[in-house]
Each structure stands twice: as C-alpha cells, then as structure tokens.
C-alpha cells in the first residue's frame, strides 16, 4: 500500500508549521509579575487608531476551540492582520519546504542506540522508517510526531484569523519571514535531545499538559501556562534567549511602522506577551499605552 507523503498538501505544511515553528516557543520569563489577559489594546505614541495584540495557543482540539467575542470585535476594528509569519502568502508552502531539511543526516548526530529508539517511535507513529524521511531537521520531525499525539482534529487560532481576515478583505502580513522563523527553530532543538524527549513526553504526558494549557487558556491564566510550559520544556538558556527575548525585540522594533500606517491586529503565541521581556512591557517602554481588554 502506497504511503501518503508527509507534505501532501499546502494545508498539511501550514498545519505542520503551526506546530513546528510555534509550539516550541511557549516557556516565558517569570522575572516580572504577569498580567493575565490574552487581548491587549495598543494606543498613544502618535497612533491615529488603536491596534490590538492577541496571545494565541497554537494547537487545540476542535471541540475546545472558540474565538472570543472580544477578539472578533478587535479584528473588525482593525484594517490589517499580522501573525508571527504570513501563512496566507501564496508561496508560503514552497518557502517553508526550503528550510525543512538539515545539512547533516540524523544518523550522524546521535548514537546508534538513540537512533534505533527514535526510529522505532517514528515507525510506530508515522509508519515510516527514519531513513525514509531523508534529512529532516530534528524540530521538524518532532513536530510531526507531536501532531500524532493528538487524538482529535487540531485547529489553530492563526488559521482562523487568516480565514476571517480574508473574508473581510483585510491584508495579512508576518512579523518574521519563513526563513527567519526557521533560523530560530534550528537553535532550540537538536538531534541529541530527541531520544530523551520522546521517552519522557509520551502521548499521555502531552495529552495531560495540553489539557492543562487549554483549561488555563480558557481562564486567560497566563501565569499557569507559564508554569506548565517551564516545567514541560527542557532548560536551554541560549535557546530560550533566541526563542523569546531576541524575537520579541525584533518584532517590537517592527511593530511601530506597521501600526503607524494602518490599525493592526497582531496575533502571536501567548508566551510572547508577559514578563519583563514580553511584548506588552516592551511596547510600554516605547511609549505606547497597552491595556488589557477584558
């Protein structure tokens, strides 16, 4: 029986990238007291119209998905939408595929024992041998495996924001290019981590953590989400620095020009919002009035 290619459609690639580029970013800084809100209004500092900043969760089962009314209202009050990257771009899938392969085969980056273990998991979950998948980057492969841990149809707020924006005729942009997003992805997950990750975070463990995040997200309880994800992710100071503070600084340097031309709805992972180095605080440091929308 012929196997279905992992990247069989543009939708498959978009769904994968929601997991691969976005899932591994969730731990946040606990250096500053968190303000619990998912939607923020950005005003002042010369803005003619208010913009909004919304914290998303990137993977959620269909039965748990609900776009809050206040978020729909904020979308309707803005002229354009910006996500972490522009997954609505016509060449998005083509661009993404360019950065999914590693320069080194996985077999050269882990022991024979670890490779055999990862191979067994890949075969069980994806019905492929690890050698059949070519030289996929470790984080790319982990994203596929993680998707298989969900026994439900997985949705994302990003895809819903794109659908609603297109229906309303609003333009869609990205705070980072696909290339830039993948450059950060390369720094946060290495082949040597795969065996330990897969043996520790079983389907049951991922299901438990995901449910805890969904419950906290429904309550807009960012402090609990921060705590869960800090416990769930392995400590990697440099990876963390690249993943959140560095990207937040890049994005906050780009947001003023974007907001100055049109009122904008920004949708980013909720891990980017709070803390000393979070977008809310960084925007305030630039002179904007950033207030929670309850």
N, C-alpha and C positions, 0 to 999 in steps of 0.2 A: 504493500500500500504506500502510495506516494505521500511523503510528509509535506505539510503546509509550511512554506518558508516563514521564518520568524518575522521578516519585514515584508509581509504580503501586500499591504495596502498603506496608503498615506495615513489613514486613521490609526493603523497599528503603530506606526512610527510616532505619531503625535501622542498616543496613549503611553507608549514606552517612555518618551521624553518627560512626560509629566512625572513619571516615577524616577527615572534615572537622574535627570538634571535637578529635580526639585526635591525628591524625598530626602536625600542625604544632607539637607541643609537645616534640619529642624532644631538642633540644640542652640540655646540662646544664652546670652550673658546674664548672670544673676547679680551683677555688680550694682545695679540700681533698682530701686523698687519699681515693680511693674504696674502699669495702669491697665486694668482689664477692659479692653474694648477691641473689637475687630474692625470697626469702621471709624475713620478719623476725617474731620473736615479741615482743610488747609486754606487759610485766609491771610490777608495782610501782606506786608512787604512788597507793595506795589501791584499785587494781583488785582485784575479788574473783576474777576469772578472766582468763586470758590472752586477748589479741586478737592478730590477725596482719595484717601488711602485705605485700602481694604486688605485685611490679612486672610489668606485662603488656607485651606487644608487641601493637599494635592491628591489624595486618594481617599475616596469614601464610597461605601456601598450605595447603590441606587436607592434602597429603602430608607437610608439615613440622610439622603441629600435633600436640602431645602435652601433655596436662596432667600435670605431675609428680606422682608418688605423694604426696610430702610436702605438696603443695598440696591434694590431695584429702583428706588426713588433717586438715590445718588447717581446711578447710571443714567437715568432720564434727565438729570440736571446738568450733565456734562456733555461736551462736544466730541470727545475722543477717549479711547481706552488705551492704556499701556500696561502690558504684562512684563514679566521678567525677560521674556523673549517673544518675538512676534510669531506665534504658531499659526497665524492666519495667512502668512505670506505665501504666495503661490509656489515658491521654490523651497519652502521650509523643509519638506521631507528630503529633497535632494541635498540640501545643505547639511542636514543632520547626518545623513549616511556617510558623508565625507569624513566625519570625525569619530566614528564609532570603532574603528579598527586601531589596534595597538601596533607599535613598531616591533615589539617582541612577542613571540608566542608565549602563551601562559605556561607551557611546559618548562620554559627556561627560567621562570620567575617563582617557582615553588618546588618543594621536594616531591619525589615520586609518590610518597605516601599521601601528601596533601592533594596532589593532582588526582590520584586514584579516588580519594574521598569526594572531591568536587565533581569528578566525572560521574560517580555513582548518583549524586544528587541531581545533576543535570539530566542524566538519562531517565531517572525516576520522574522528574517533574516536567521535562520538556520533550522526552522521547527522542533525544539526540545524544550522540556521543560528544564529549567535549571537543574532540579532534575534528568533528564535522562542522563546528561553528567558526572555524578559521581563527583569526587573531582578534576577537572582540576584546575591548577594554574591560578590565575587571568590573568596574562600576556598571557598565552596560549589561554584562552578563548577570550581575546581581539584581539589576532592575527587572529583568525577565523572570528570574527565579522568585523575586518578591511578589510580582504580579500573580504568580501561580499560588501564592499563599492565601489569596482571597477567593473564597467560595461564593462569589457574588459578582454581579456586573458592577465594575468600578467606574465611577464618574469623577469629574474634576470641576472645580469652580472655574478654572481657566477656560475650559471648553464651553461652559455655559455663558461666560462673559463674552467670548467670541461670538457665539450664536446670537445673543441679544444685541450686541453691538452691530453686527452685520444687518440684522433685521431692522434696526433703527437708522441705518445708513451712517453710523459713526465710524471714523477711521480707527485703525488698530495699529499700535506700534510696540516696540520692545525696548526695555531699558538696556539690554545687552544683546549683542549678536549671538547667533548659534555658536560661532567659533569661540567667542569669549566665554559663554556658559560651559562649553566642553573643556576649555582650558582650566577652569576651576574644578570641574569634575575629576580631571586627571590627578589632582593634588590631594584628593580626600579619601581615595580608596585604592589600595594596592593588592596585587595578587596574593601576597603573603598573608593578607588578612582574611582571605576567603574561607579557608577551612574552619578557622575559629569562629567566624561569623555564622556560617551555615550550621555548625554544630551547636552553637549557643542559641541562636534565634530560629527556633523551629517554627513550623506553621502555627502551632498552638501559642507560642510566645508572641509571634507577630499579631495573631488574631486578638490576643489579650491586650497588647499595647495599643493596637488600633482602636479597639472599643473604648479604652480609657481616654484616648485622644478625642474620639467622636463625642463622648459624654462631656468632656471638658470644653470642647469647642462649642457645643450647643449652649453652654453656660457662659461663653466668652471668658473662660477662666484661663488666661494666658500663663499665669504662674504655675498652674498644674501641668499644662502642656510643656512648659519649660523644664519642669522637674522630671517628667516622664521621659522626655527625649534626651536629657542629660544622662539619665541612667541607662537608656537604651543604647546610646551610641558610645563606641569606644573613645577613650581620651586621645585626642590628636591635636595638640595646641596649634601647630602650624596649619594643619588642615582647617581647624576652626577659624583661625585668623583669616585665611584666604576665603573661606566659605561665607562668612557673615560680615565681619568688620570691613574687610577690603572691598567686597562687593557693595556693601551699604554706602561706603564713601564714594565709590564710583557712581552709584545711582543718584545719591543726593547732590552730586555735582552736575548731573544732567537734568534733574527734575525742574529746576527753576526756569530754564529756557523752554522746556516743554509746556509748563503751566503758563508761562507768560504769553504764549500765542493762542492757546485755547484752554478752556476749563477741561480738566483731565480726571479720569477715573483710573487710579493706579491699583492693580491687583498683584500682590506679591505674597509669598509664603508668610504665614503669621509669625514665624520665627524671626523675621526681619524687623518687626515693629518695635519691640520693647527693649529696655536696657539702656545703659549709657551709650552704647554704640549702635543702638537701633535707629530706624529711620525717623520715628517720632521725635526723639531727642535731637537728632542731627538737623532736622528741619527747623526745630525751635532755635537751635544755635545759629541758624542762618537768618533768623529774624521773622520766621513765619509764626502765625498763631495756629496751633494744631490742637484741636479739641475733639474729645470723643463724641460720637453720635450714638445715643442710647436708644 
